Amino acid sequence: MQITVTLTPTVTIRSNSFDPARTAKSVLCLEVGRDRFRFMVQDARRRGCYLEDYTFPSLLTDRPLTEVLPDVFRSHPVLSAGPWQEIRIGINSSSFTLIPKPLFRKEYASSYLAMMRGNALPAHEFAKSYTHDSEGFLSVFNLEHQLVDFFSGAYPLQPSVFIHQTGSLIQATADLDRLLLSPQNVWLYFEDEFVTVIYRREHQLCYCNRFGYKNVQDLAYYLLYVLDEQNLNPEETTIFLYGEITPFAEAYTELSRFMPNLVFGHTPSSLTLADEFEELLEHRYLSLYGLSLLTE
């Protein structure tokens, strides 16, 4: 017997101008992972006007996402609305890799992931790719068949695009980087026991990877190793912080011992948000915001 669980968002931001009956010219941005679901709506003026953030309790994380998400979507006034102009779905899955466009072959997508993972994809997953035209490469990531079927059922015959969470961060940092005067910039995006590292030099992506860590000492070691490999001096490099981190976090205290130029990031300049979003920390939702910056 399937148990229905009532899930309440931990964060809700809603502009008074939002009208769920007028979605035909609005974009729905969704980000989904094993223990979290978030979404944001961009209205016809491409202004962020609605955001919700859900954290799944531990008793749900062992259930397939396709059993948890219906509890969120069921009778939801926004998620059940539509049709939408476009639906953008960010996938926080376990595996991804970047392949230069001249080397990419669609028929080898699964092989690229298998080489990176050290094993083949299980039968319930497949390899999906997203082309970053301005960057000159494709991101390849694992995606569950049932998850695709769920979104196809929720939004039948509506234009949609899947992208890995790191791809969304790549898009967001490209927007942030173009206005920075420093030629070398590093971004860290924090989640529970994971950090994504992106490094750009002269506006070109030079490094992107995600690390898992169990303690802040390991985190500092990994990051110092990456900086050394990229010939970056940790005492001179500006490092922008995003995601689940605050000035009071143990990770911040530890990293500041070795990296004195830590800066909490701002919202990408190309993204317009309703006034109600001012109560959010600007650095919190970079991966979700990155979905809003994809080329239509």
Secondary structure as UniProt FT lines:
FT   STRAND          11..14
FT   TURN            16..17
FT   TURN            20..21
FT   TURN            24..25
FT   STRAND          27..33
FT   TURN            34..35
FT   STRAND          36..42
FT   TURN            44..45
FT   STRAND          47..55
FT   TURN            58..62
FT   HELIX           65..73
FT   TURN            74..75
FT   TURN            77..80
FT   STRAND          86..92
FT   STRAND          96..100
FT   HELIX           101..103
FT   HELIX           106..108
FT   HELIX           109..117
FT   TURN            123..124
FT   STRAND          125..132
FT   TURN            133..136
FT   STRAND          137..144
FT   HELIX           145..154
FT   TURN            156..157
FT   STRAND          160..164
FT   HELIX           165..177
FT   TURN            178..179
FT   STRAND          184..191
FT   TURN            192..193
FT   STRAND          194..201
FT   TURN            202..203
FT   STRAND          204..212
FT   HELIX           216..229
FT   TURN            230..231
FT   TURN            234..236
FT   STRAND          239..243
FT   TURN            247..248
FT   HELIX           250..256
FT   TURN            257..258
FT   STRAND          262..264
FT   TURN            269..270
FT   STRAND          272..273
FT   HELIX           275..279
FT   TURN            282..285
FT   HELIX           286..291
FT   TURN            292..293
//
